[in-house]
Every structure is written in C-alpha cells, then in structure tokens.
Amino acid sequence: MNQPIRILKKHLSTRRSHWPTQWNVRFYLFCILLAQGILVSASAQETTASAVNTDHWMDHWHRRLESSMNLTAKELDEFFAAQHDDSHKDARAFGRIRIGWEPRTREFNEFDVRFRVRVRLPALKNRVDLLLSDDEDDLQENSVKAARNAQLGRRDQTTLALRFRESEDAHFSHRIGAGRRDQLFYKTRYRNDYDINQTMRLYYDAELYYYTRDRLGAEVGLSFQQLVSEDKVWRLSNRYYYRDISDDWRWRHEAQFLHQVDAKTTYVYTAFIEGLSQPNMHTEQVFFSTKWRSNPMRDWLFFEVEPFILLLKDESFSPSYGLAMRFEVLYGKR
C-alpha cells in the first residue's frame, strides 16, 4: 500500500484506473527462500570483494527471489505456448510474502504467514492467470488472523486456481481450482465501480461459487469511498455471504479511514462488526484497530504495527487486546 491515497485520488479522477502446525509449512518455505537468498548474496559479495559494491544483501536476495519466480513463470507458460511462439519469455510472476506475530489477550502465540502469487501467461493472451494463495478471498486479505472468518474456511488454507478473463479490465472473471480444506471449486465473479462525482465512488461486486463439499455459495459487496483531501480517504463497506451447507448468511459492515502521512507512511483506522442470520440475527465479533504501515528502507519491504481490540461471541464479548507486528515483501510488478 505504497502511496495509497495518491493512487486512490488518481483512480477517482478518471473513470478507469498453540504454535500452529498449519503455519509451519509456509514458514519453512519462506525460510528456505530467505536462506537461499542470503547464501547467494554472500557468495556474490565474496567474489566481488575487491570491487566497489553498494548493494545490500537484501537487494541481492530480492533480485534472486524475483528471478526465480519469473523463471518458474516462463517455464510454466512455455507449456501452453505454440510451436515457434516466444511469448512465454515475457511471462512474469508477482505477489507478496508476509510474516507476522499477532499476540492478544488469551492467545499469545498467534503467528501468521501469508502469501499470494500471480503468474501471467502471455501464451494464453494474458486471459488466464495462475493464482496461488493462502486465502481464497483477495478482497479481505489484510485482516488480523484472529478476526478472520473461520466458518467460511478462510483460515490457513492454500488455494490454487486458474482465473479466466476476456481481457485484463473485464468485469467478469471465472476461477476453477482447489481450496477451502482441499475441495474443488468453480467461481464466477463480477466487479465494477461507479463515479458519483470527482471525490466519491462506489465499488460493487458479486460472486457465485460451488464447492464439492460445501456446495453452493454466494457473496455480494458494496463499498462507498470518499476522498476527503489529498492525503485522507473514507471507506464504508458492506458484505453478505450465503452458505448453502448451513442455509444461513453472514454479514459484515466495515468503516475505514486512511491517512497518508508522507510518501512512505500511512495510517489505517478500521472498525467492523460481523454476524450471522441463524439461529437468529446476532453479532459474532466486533473489531477496532489502528495500523501503521511504512517502507522506510526499500520500496518492496513494508513494516506494519497494528494495535487492535477484538470482541468475540465465543469469548462472551470480553475485550481481547492485541498488537500485530508484521513485515511484508513484494516482488514482481506492483
């Protein structure tokens, strides 16, 4: 979220713009990549010790990570390429890796590792993307782990899918893949937006999906966004989820205020309430947080500190106070 307010302003002014075992596998994967980058960087520094080299080991590791991911993307895209078609050489991978510790009252060992990889496939005219993620929902990927919806199966699960679109700016997209406790699924999504005026904008989307065990499901979302000034934005969001397996629906109402302090630092103030319709309309959780996000060292390396208060129905709505501390690495196109 580097310079989010500036990006939002530009978009508004134009029409298009326990130690959890589930966590260990992703943590070990990241550690292997990190160690590989450190070893490569150290070797490169040894061979160039006599030369002037201003690169930091982190830059070596980051270039190594991007190079490895892009090479994998090219090899994957080459599988779909026609004979004498060299478009696969332009295949790219981009995404993020985020590691965090989110201790809170009554749950001190709350660790979180999140990742998202997107591979563009030029051999398929960029109409198909390969998506690998720890969360099937890319619309709500930044929440505290303890506040994520466990009933919808969005905690600590790997999702692999192919996304099909007519074009990169198409409103409709379709996904087929595996996720949510090793289920096969098919999903259709529609996303669009509407300019009310130069400072206000509506975003809306709808999804229909089918999972082999959870069966039919649907989601509808509506967000209102207002640019208060060059460095401040209000955002109000409402979202509803229907689940065929339990014949109920979940609702979520959220308010956010974004304040960009400077080119590298942003504060995000969040409050939301979430609940269920069965056995009667009731609240499941209430959440408040203030997040500081900054990238003072590298454009691709972000740090976050997010104090929060979480009230859960399962804990009799007794306030749970927490502090999330994270770092996030971005790679590829941003």
N, C-alpha and C positions, 0 to 999 in steps of 0.2 A: 504494500500500500504506500509506495513512494509517491509523494505529492498527490494524495487522493483528491484534495479539494480542487486543485488546478485542473485535474483530469475531468472531474465532475462538471466544473464550470464550462470547459470546452465542449463536453458532451451535451450540456443543456443548451448551449448557444447555437448548436447545429442539430439538424434532425437525425443524422446518423452518426454517429460517432462509434495386606497382601502384596507384594511385588508381582504384578500380573504376568502370567505366563504368555498371554496373548500378545503382550507388548515386547517380549524378549526377541522374537524373530526379527521384527523390524529394527529393533535397537542393534542387534548383532549385524544386520545387513548394513546399517549406516556406519557402524564402527569399522567394518571391513573396508568400505569405500574411503572412510577417513584415513585409516591406516595406510591404505594403498596410496592415497594422495600424498601423505607425509613422506613415505619411503621414496616415491618418485621425485618429490621435491628435494629431499635430502641428497639423493644421488645426483640430481641436476646441479645442485649448489656445489657439490664436491668437484665435479668436472669443470666447473667454471669459477673456481676459487680465485684464479689469477686475474679474472676479468671483472670489470665493474658491472655489478648486477644489483639493480634496485628492487627487483621483485621479491615480495614476501612469500613465505612458504604457503600462506593461504591462497595467494593468487595462482601458484603452481597447482595446488590441489584443485581449485575451482576449474582451471583450464582442463586439467586431467578429467574431472568429472564430466564437463560438457563434451569433451572429445569422445569419451567412452560412450555416453548416451547417444550422441549423434551417429557414431559408428554403428551402434546397435540399430538405430532407426534406419540407416541406409541399407543394412543387411536385411532387415525386415521388409522394407519397401521393394527391394530387388526381387523378392519372392513373387510380387504381384506385377512386376514390370514385364512388358512385352519384349520380344527379341529386338535388339538394337535400340532399345529405349533407355536413355541415360538419365531420365528424370529422377530416378531414385537417388542420384548423387546429391540432390537438393533436399532430401529428407532431413528433418530436424526433430529433436526431442526437447521439450522444455517442461518445467514443473518446479516443484519445491520439496524440501525436506525440513520438517520442523520437529524439534525436541523440546519438551517442557517438563517442569516439575510443578504440580498444582496442589500443594498441601492445603488442607482445610480442616476445620474443626471436625473431629470424629473420623477423619480419613487423611492421615498424614502422608502415607505412601501412595499418592496419586500421580503417577508418571504418565506421560503422553508422548507418543511418537506418531507423526502424521506425514503422509507423503502423497504426492499427486504427480503423475507422469502423463503427458500427452504427446503422441507421436503423429506428426503429419505425414501423409502418404501421397506424394506427388504422382506416383504411378497410377493412382486411382483418382487423379484430377482434383486432389485435395477435398474430395467429397466424403471421404471416410477417414476417421481418426481412430487410433487405438488409445484407449484410456485405461490407466492402471491407477487405482486409488485405494486408500484405506476407508473411504466413505462414499457411499453411492450418491449422496446428495451434495452437489457442488454449490448449492445456493446457501448452505448453512455450515460452512466448513471451519469457521473461526471461533466457535463457542468453546467454553470451558468443558472439559471432558465429563465432569460430574453432572453437568446440566444437559448433556445430550440425551436424546430420546432413546432409551433402551427398549421400549416396547416396539418401536418401529425397526429395531435391529440395526441401529446406526452406530454401535459402539464396537470398535476394534474388529473390523471386518474388511477383508480385501475384496475389491470389486474389479473385474477385468471385463471390458466391454468394447465393442466396435460401435462407433457413432456414425450414422449416415445422414448427410445433408445435401440438398440440391446445390447449395453454394455456401460460402463462409458466412454470409449475412442472412441466410434463410431463417425464417421464423419457426419452421417445423424441423425437428430432428428426431431420429429414431435410434434406439440402442438395443443391442442384443448381447447378452453376456452371462456372467455368473457372479453372484454376490449374495449378501444377506444370509449368512450361515449356509454357504455352498448350495444355493439354489440357482437354477437357470431362470432368466427373466427376459422379458421384452418390454420396452418402454417407449412411449411416444410423448414428446414434449412440444408445447407451443409457447414461445416467449416473444413479447413485443413491448413497446412503450409508446407514450403519447405526450407531446409537449403541450402543457396548459398555457404557459407563457414563457418569457425568457428566463425565469427563475424557478418555475415549478414544473415537475414532470411526474408522470405516472408510469410505473412498470407493472406488468401483469403477465402471468404465466399459468399454464395448466398442464397436468401430466396424467396419463392413463397407463397403467402397467399391470403385468401379470407375472407372478412368481409361482414356481412349480408346487410349493407347499403353502405359502401364504395366500395364494390365489390372487383375486382381483384387488386392485387398489387405485386410488386417485388422489391428486393434490391440486389445490388452487391457491394462488398467491396474488396479492395486490399490495403494491408499495407506493407511497407518496413521498416525494423528495423535493425539498425547497432549499435553494441557495440563498442563505441569509446575507453573506458577504463573500469577498474573495477567498476567505480562509475559514468559513463556517458553513455547515450544511446540517439541516434537519432531515431525518428519515423516519417515516412511520410505516410499519409493515404488518400485514395480517395474512395468516396462512392456515389452511384447513387440510386435514388428511383423512381420507376414508380407508377403512380396512375391512375387507370382505370376510376375513377369517374370524374376526371378533364382532363384526356387524356394529361398529361404532366409528366415531370420527374424533379426531384430535384437533384442537385449535391452539393457535399461538398468536399473541399480539405483542409487538415489539416497538420500542422507540429508541432511536439513536441520535446522538449529537456528535458531529465530527468537527474538530478544531485543529487546523494545521498551524503549528507554532512557527515553523520555518520549513525550508526545503527538505529537511531530513527528519523532522519530528512531528508526530500527530498524536492528539489525544482523542479517544473514542469513549463516549459515555453511553452505556447501554442499560436498558431496563426492559424486562419482558415477563409475561405471565403465560402459562401454558396449562391446558386442562383436557379433560375427556368428557364425552357425552353420555357414557354408560358407567354404572347403572343409573346415574342421573348426572346432570350438568355439574361438574365440580372442577376445582383447581388442583393441579398436580404439583406445580412448582412456581416459585417467584424468584427472579434473579436481578441483581444490580451489580454493575461493575464500572470501573474506570480504567481504561487501558492506555498505557504509554507505549508508543511504537516508534523506533528510530533506527537509522542505519548510519551511524557516525563514522564507521571505519571503511566500509565497502558498500557500493551500490547494491550488491547482491546479498549482503549479510544484514539481517534485521534482528533487533533485540526487542523483547516485549516484557513489560511488568504490568500485571493486571490484578489489583486487589478486588475482591468480589464478596458478595453476600448471597447465599443460596438458601432458600427455604423449600424443603421437600415435604410432600404429604406423607411419605413413608417415614419421615423423621418428625412427625407431628408438627410440622412447620416451625420447628425450633431453628433459629438462625444459625447457619454454619458460615463462619468467616474464613476466607481463604486468600491466598496470594499465588497467582500463576506467574512463573518465570520461564521464558522461552527464548530460543534463538532459531532463526529460520534462514535457510539457504535457498536462493532462487538460481536457476540455471536455464540457459537457452533463451529463446525470445521472450521479452517481457513488455 
